[in-house]
Amino acid sequence: MELKKYQQEVINDLTQFIEELDSTRHIGQAFTNFWESKGITVQSLDNDFLKPYDNSVKGVPRVTVKVPTAGGKTFIACNALKPIFDSFPLDKPQVVVWFVPSDTILKQTYENLNNPTHPYRQRIDAHFNGNVKVYDKEALLFGQGFNPIEVKEQLSILVLSVQSFVETVRKGLPRAYRENENLAEFATHFRDLKANLDNVDDTALIQVIAYLNPVIVIDESHNFEADLRVDMLNNINPSFIFDLTATPRNKSNIISFVDAIKLKKNNMVKLPVIVYNHQDTTEVLSSAIQMQKTLEAKAKAQEAKGGKYIRPIVLFQAQPKTSDDNVTFDKIKDSLIEIGIPENQIKIKTANKDEIKKIDLMSRDCEVRYIITVNALKEGWDCPFAYVLASLANKSSSVDVEQILGRVLRLPYVTKHQEDLLNYSYVFTSSNNFLNTLDKIILGLNKSGFSAKDYRIKEQQVESKIDTTTGKGSFEDLFGKQQEQPTPTTTANDEDEVEIKVDDVKELTGSERGTSQLEDILKLAGDTNAEFEKKMEELDKEDNLIPTELKEKIKSFPIKEVFKEDAEKEVIPTFHIKTAPSLIEPDNLIPLTKNLLLEGFELDKQDSNIDLTRTASKMASIDLAEGRKDEYVPEYKYVDNHVKEAFAEYLTTLTPEQKINQIAGRITKIIKKIDQIPEPQIIAYVKKIIGNLNSEKIAEITNNESIYANMIKDKIEILKEQYSEKKFDILLDKGTIVCKPLFKFSKKISPKKPIKSITKNLYIQEEDINDFEKQVINEVANLDSVVYWHRNLERGKGFLLNGFINHYPDFIVKMKNGNTILIETKGDYLDGSDSQQKLRLGEKWASKAGNNYRYFMVFKGEKLDGARTVAQLIDILKDMK
C-alpha cells in the first residue's frame, strides 16, 4: 500500500519541521519557521487552532496532524516513525509507545501492527529492515521478548491504552506501577539514567518505559483531553510526541492539515453528506428502505460492468426507552420484518446486545443490510458498506447522530465508483426542531474532522426552517466562511418510544408520494455533487501551500485590475529536460529538477580529500554553548556518555578493517539519505576518507561522529553541485535541456509581511523587502519604461529558476517593450559560490529563454564579474519602452 498524495504531504510536513528543528535546535522557533515557509505567521494569525508553539511538555517536540475520519491516520503514523527516528542520535533505543483511545481500537491496532501481511506492518518493516516487534501490555509486564538486548537491536512498538498510566488510578497501584522482577534487567542496563518517578520502583513498567525515552504516537488524541495530562506525559519521559486527530484542541501544535477536499479527491470518503428531514418516522423508514434497494441495484449494475462488490447498509438509530433496551430494539426489528425485510438482513448492535460481533459485514456471504443501534457504533467500528444513517427518534426527541455519523463516511475500496450515488452518504431524520438536529449533524461532522461545508440539507415540511432554495445553511459557500452553528433548543425525552406504523410504511413505500420523495433525495444528491465538484476544480487553481481551513484567516491580495489582462497572458519559461516519450508527456519534455542532473554520479569515485584537521573539541564547544539555554531545546539531541563509552569499548575488540567498517556504517547512518546516492556508495566514500587515518584520529572521530559526519556530508554536497553544473552545461549545449514557457502568476498571493508603498506593484500588496531591495525596485518602478513589478515569492510559491541549483530571483519586472526582467539584489560584495552560481544560472537562462527575457544581478557596491550596479541597471532598463 502506497501513501496517497495528501498523506505524503503530511510526512513531508513532518520532515520539514524536523529539519527546521535540527537547524535551529529550538522547538518554538522551528515551529515558527516551518509555518513562515508556507507564508503563515502564527504570531499574527487570528484563529482558535493554529497559534505559537505550546511548550507544555518541556524540551520535547510535540506536534499534531489534523486528519479527518477515513483519512488513514494509522498509516500516516506508520510512515512517520522513520523521519522521527532518523533525527535521533545513532544509539538511542528505537521505542514507540502507541496510545489508543479504546479497547476496541487497541485490539485492532495491535493485531494490525503485529500482522506481517498487513500494510501497516509491511511499511514499518520496510523502513526498519524487518527488525520490528510489537508488544501489548501483558507481554511487557511478563517480559516476553522484552529485554535490553532485544530493545537495542530492533524497533519496539508498545501498543497501550492511556488508562493504564493516568495518575488518578495510581491509588489502586495498577500493575504498570508495581515492582516487576521480569523487568529487572532494564534498571541494571540503563545505569546512568535516574528514576523518573518518585516512590515508584525502578523495575516498574512505567519506569522502564521512562528509561527508554520513547517516541509517543497518540491516535485520536482529542479523546485523551482529560487523561493525557502533561504530568502523565512527563512521567513517560518521551523524546518526541506525534498526535493524530480529526479535532485538534486549542494547545495542539498543528504542522499539517488534511481537509475534506483532499479526502474527496483521493476517494477516501463519501462526500457530500445528503441530509433529508422528513415529516415523520414513517417517511424515514420508507426512504431508508427504498434508498438501500436503490443503492444496491446500482451496486449490482456496477459490479456487472466489472466493479467491486458492494452491499449498502442502513444504520437505524433510535433512543432506548429504558436502561434495558432489548425490548425497544427487538420491537424495531420485529416491525422491519413485518414490513417485509428478511430477518437475516437485520441485526442489533447495542450496549447489551451485539449480533454483529463475529460477522464479516463486507463478505459476499453476509446478508446484513440493516443494523439497529443507539451509539454503540463509535470509533473502532469500520464498515465502508454503511451508507445511510436513519434516525428513528420521535419528532420531539433529540437526535444524537453526532456519535456515529463518522461511521458512514468511509468510501468502499478507496475508489470513485461509476455509479455516482455510491459516492455519497445519507442521513435521514424527522424532527420538529430541525435546527437542533442540524446542530447534531454539524457536531458529528466536526467530530469526524469535517465541517458544515461538507453536507447538503433539505427539509420536507410545509414551513421550512431552512432556506433550501438558496442553499443557506448548507455549503453554498463551500470551503469558505463557516456558518454559525444553530443552538439546540430541545432536549431528549427519554420516555418517548419509537413508533413504527407498519401499514403506513408499506403503503408509502412504492407509492407515488414515496417514489417522488426518493427522486427528490436523488436529485438533491446529484445537484449537490455537481456543486461540490465545481468547487474542487476552483480550489485546485489556488495556492495549495496554505491549508483550506486557514485561507479565510490569512489576508490575500489579488492582481491589480489595471495589470490583470497583461499578467494573465504572461508565461515565463523554465528549464525542461528531454526524456523518452510517454502517454503523459508525448512531447518528451518534463520540468528539470536537480536530481535529474545526478544521473551517472558515482560518489565512491569522486575526490575524497577533506580537511579533518579542525579539532572536534572546538567545533563541539559551539554546539554546547547553545545547548539547554531554555526549555525549548529538544532533549533528545544529547546522548549519555555511557553509550559512547560502550561503543568505544566494543571497537577495541575489532580488527582494523572491522573497525573502519563499523565507523563508516555509523557515519553513513548519521549522514542519512542523500538524494540520488545509494547508501553503499556513501559507505565506500566514507571508508575512502577515514581508511588511512591514524588510530588517534579514528578515536576522535569515534567520540564525535556527528561532527565529522556533517563535515563529510558538506563535502558530498559540494561534489554533487560541481557534477550537476557540469552535466547541466553539457546537456544545455546538446539541446537536451531547453527552455519552455511554464510559470504563470497566481490570481492571489498571501505575503507574510505585506507592503504597498511603491508604485506599479503587480498585486495590491507585495511581500516585504529590505532597504537595498527597496532602493532598487523604487528606482526601477519609477522608470517610464516599466509596466509593473512583482516581489517574487519563494518556497514553491513563486517563480523558480530551476537548474543545477534552485534559484528564486528577487523581482520580476515587465517592460513596455515586452521584455520580462528577472532581478536578483545583493547588498554587499559576496565572493561566495551561491552568488556566483545564481549569476551563472541566470545568464544561461536568459540566453535560452528568448529575446524577450533578461537576468540581472545587482550589487550595492563592489560586484562580481557580470553583475551590475544600480546605476548600470537603471541605464539598461530606461530605454525598454
Disulfide bonds with the S-S distance in Angstrom:
none
